[in-house]
Amino acid sequence: YPDTWKILTKEQQQTVQDRASQMLKNIDLSSVDVMVYHPNTAPLQNINVVVTMGGMVANETSVQEVQSNLGNRLSASGITVENLESHLTRVGKYDAVFASWVAGGPVFGGQKMSQQQYYISDGSHTYIVTCTAGEGSAAEVKPTFDSILNSFQMDGSQGGMNGLPKAVQGGIIGAIVGGFIGLFAKKTRRK
């Protein structure tokens, strides 16, 4: 990741968890394994990774399941979802399922967030990588997101069982965390 970006600390993650639990029920953000963010942007540009057990095969069936489930589950969490699109793609040398949308609603304080998610599997785990930026800065940060994604490495081989339900759950957590980090940074700067 670029030198100007930072890694989210456990203390910062706890603050985000506390705020999220005030707005959303049954959301545990502790499952985010890593997050890097650009501290000088509002809303905050960030990329986070959630790792779930079970491999998700990158195929058209998984694309359709992400497309049909992700929007409904985000909406049930109080997030408005616009322009949800899903398809197969590559992340570095790995096949992946890709989803993109614009998230918003009262949960994000009226902000619109451009979010992209990549579901990448090594056969036993699914890595859900969520890229979040304010809708107006998405094109600007895309090369940074692409650079980080193309450096993605994992052990193991592609394939495995379809673990979509856990993967979609991890994807929802990644999307919510990405949005909350953006909102948290903006509110903190106002003080």
Solvent accessible surface area in square Angstrom, and as a share of the most:
residue,aa,sasa,rsa
1,Y,135,0.51
2,P,48,0.30
3,D,142,0.74
4,T,79,0.46
5,W,9,0.03
6,K,99,0.42
7,I,90,0.46
8,L,24,0.12
9,T,64,0.37
10,K,146,0.62
11,E,131,0.59
12,Q,62,0.27
13,Q,21,0.09
14,Q,99,0.44
15,T,53,0.31
16,V,3,0.02
17,Q,33,0.15
18,D,68,0.35
19,R,64,0.24
20,A,0,0.00
21,S,61,0.39
22,Q,149,0.66
23,M,89,0.40
24,L,11,0.06
25,K,178,0.75
26,N,155,0.79
27,I,23,0.12
28,D,80,0.41
29,L,1,0.00
30,S,72,0.46
31,S,45,0.29
32,V,7,0.04
33,D,89,0.46
34,V,66,0.38
35,M,2,0.01
36,V,12,0.07
37,Y,24,0.09
38,H,35,0.16
39,P,36,0.22
40,N,117,0.60
41,T,22,0.13
42,A,59,0.46
43,P,17,0.10
44,L,7,0.04
45,Q,7,0.03
46,N,0,0.00
47,I,7,0.04
48,N,0,0.00
49,V,24,0.14
50,V,3,0.02
51,V,51,0.29
52,T,19,0.11
53,M,122,0.54
54,G,19,0.18
55,G,1,0.01
56,M,4,0.02
57,V,47,0.27
58,A,25,0.20
59,N,54,0.28
60,E,104,0.46
61,T,76,0.44
62,S,0,0.00
63,V,3,0.02
64,Q,108,0.48
65,E,53,0.24
66,V,0,0.00
67,Q,63,0.28
68,S,63,0.41
69,N,48,0.25
70,L,0,0.00
71,G,11,0.11
72,N,107,0.55
73,R,100,0.37
74,L,1,0.00
75,S,61,0.40
76,A,93,0.72
77,S,23,0.15
78,G,36,0.34
79,I,3,0.01
80,T,67,0.39
81,V,36,0.21
82,E,68,0.30
83,N,111,0.57
84,L,32,0.16
85,E,104,0.47
86,S,22,0.14
87,H,85,0.38
88,L,70,0.35
89,T,40,0.23
90,R,136,0.50
91,V,3,0.01
92,G,36,0.35
93,K,127,0.54
94,Y,13,0.05
95,D,59,0.30
96,A,0,0.00
97,V,0,0.00
98,F,22,0.09
99,A,0,0.00
100,S,23,0.15
101,W,6,0.02
102,V,19,0.11
103,A,1,0.01
104,G,2,0.02
105,G,18,0.17
106,P,114,0.72
107,V,13,0.07
108,F,0,0.00
109,G,50,0.48
110,G,59,0.57
111,Q,42,0.19
112,K,86,0.37
113,M,0,0.00
114,S,22,0.14
115,Q,1,0.00
116,Q,43,0.19
117,Q,0,0.00
118,Y,19,0.07
119,Y,3,0.01
120,I,0,0.00
121,S,3,0.02
122,D,18,0.09
123,G,22,0.21
124,S,59,0.38
125,H,53,0.24
126,T,0,0.00
127,Y,40,0.15
128,I,0,0.00
129,V,3,0.02
130,T,0,0.00
131,C,1,0.01
132,T,0,0.00
133,A,1,0.01
134,G,3,0.03
135,E,85,0.38
136,G,87,0.84
137,S,25,0.16
138,A,30,0.23
139,A,87,0.68
140,E,130,0.58
141,V,6,0.03
142,K,97,0.41
143,P,89,0.56
144,T,31,0.18
145,F,10,0.04
146,D,45,0.24
147,S,73,0.47
148,I,32,0.16
149,L,8,0.04
150,N,92,0.47
151,S,75,0.48
152,F,34,0.14
153,Q,123,0.55
154,M,26,0.11
155,D,127,0.66
156,G,66,0.63
157,S,83,0.53
158,Q,74,0.33
159,G,29,0.28
160,G,47,0.45
161,M,152,0.68
162,N,69,0.35
163,G,13,0.13
164,L,2,0.01
165,P,91,0.57
166,K,115,0.49
167,A,0,0.00
168,V,1,0.00
169,Q,106,0.47
170,G,2,0.02
171,G,0,0.00
172,I,15,0.08
173,I,19,0.10
174,G,0,0.00
175,A,0,0.00
176,I,0,0.00
177,V,4,0.02
178,G,0,0.00
179,G,0,0.00
180,F,5,0.02
181,I,2,0.01
182,G,0,0.00
183,L,11,0.05
184,F,42,0.18
185,A,11,0.09
186,K,47,0.20
187,K,75,0.32
188,T,65,0.38
189,R,105,0.38
190,R,166,0.61
191,K,186,0.79
